[in-house]
Amino acid sequence: MVDTAGLRLDQAPPLHLPLRLLLTAPVFAAVAGVLLMVWGDQVFASRWTPAALAATHLIVIGFLGQAMCGALLQMLPVVAGAPVPGVRWVAPLVHAALAAGALLVPAGFLGAGSWTLVLGSLSAALGFLVFAGAAAAALARARGAPATVLALRLAVLALVPTVAIGVTLVAALTGWLHLRGFGVWVSTHLTWGLFGWVGLLILGVAYQVVPMFHVTPAYPRVLVKTLAPVLFAGLLAISLSALSGAGDLAWMGQGMMALALALFALATLVLQRGRARPRRDATLLHWWTALGAGIGAAIGWWMQAPDLLLGTLLLVGVGVGLPSAMLLKIVPFLCWFHLQQRQVATGRFEVRVPHMHALVPEGAARWQWALHLTALIVLAAASANPRVSALGGSLLLLAALWLGVLLATAAWRYRSLRAALSVPVEQGQRVRGTGVP
Amino acid sequence: MDHILDARDLPPPEPMERTLDALAQMPAEDRLLLRLPRQPFPLFDLLSRLGYVWQVSGSEGDYRILIHLEGTPPAGP
């Protein structure tokens, strides 16, 4: 609305399309929490254990994948003025395919059989590639917000090697083909997914939402122009290293990525420090936690900290934390916005649309952040002492369930208010005051 | 009488929420002076449907939007 910095909110898709992805995402983080409660000692024994691979894919396909695809379906038309073609069938298909992939891939790792793993990886690949195709078509027509559009284009591009290498690894695991340097390709798959798809997406989204929702100055022009290309160049260097075996190239690529992400994290912290409003809401606390985890991971990488600690900081700290921040802001905002639109369309101005903060109360959201932070600390400790992994898993489960409850409550209130706003005018007097301010 | 709402430092959607609250609470003959960093185009759509009219002055970074009910002659400054 008022100061949405050039956003075209009238081009937003119907709410139920992004909402189905955004609302189911926490379920998969909750399942990852259960997995950590049951097999936590195996998850933290090595990054190569089936349980560790299962937990990782529950988070990256189920939670991150669904949250990010849902958010982009909403953001692309609004930020870039580029509606996603076929969004009415793309959204349900991506939702179903990612949900199936997020359940079958971990099940396959945990012993449900190679066909389960194959089916799961193909399902996830279908979901991501359909999304990438639709998003690429939208981004090809994008105008405005050039730094965001560039970062989003590179993020969507990074999905392709992530998926291609992932499917190839499953084919190798199930004996369909022989792959030399399996471990190197696993790392390359992880790097494209975590730093390419997720990292670039975070950059592109942050350039818009941090100044808007935290009322900060814009990111420095030199940073928004260079960070995404430097990050992408680092990814290319790592891939060339995997193909050629040149170790120096991989080290250089990792350094470029660590530098770009650390600079982004520091710039974001500086901007948020200079925000116009001193209030520290749950979204801001989530941002700080995720940025702290990201900076910790960059320092840890420099100091050659254990992979399991780096993975926990990146997957739980950044990969669960930042989408949680986004979900706590975007879901109530979208519910509020669509209610306003509905009110304008029906003329039912006697029905009071609640404030956005009434849809997800701040105190409840802060509890969610506190649960997440505690889960992150305990799970980081579990990388050194796996005996606390069950506790960490239960905290992650609670944080995810609480997030899901908060979002579902906002969506439920949206539905009931939307129904009140849709009552014909003659009956309208009876619904006066339905909305809660 | 005039009421002033300085919403320049508020994140979305608080400026719209507070504007609608202020309009709902003030007497019909009063006016609301809203200060914002950008022109609130979505708000204009809503205001016209609610029967309000407005005048915009200022520039990027500090717009001033004077809002009053249609048919109510704006009082002096």
Interface residues (C-beta under 8 A of the other chain):
Chain A: M1 V2 D3 T4 A5 L9 D10 M212 F213 H214 V215 A276 R277 F333 W336 F337 Q340 V344 G347 F349 H355 M356 P437
Chain B: A7 R8 D9 L10 P11 P12 P13 E14 P15 M16 E17 T19 D21 L36 P37 R38 P40 P42 L43 D45 L46 R49 L50
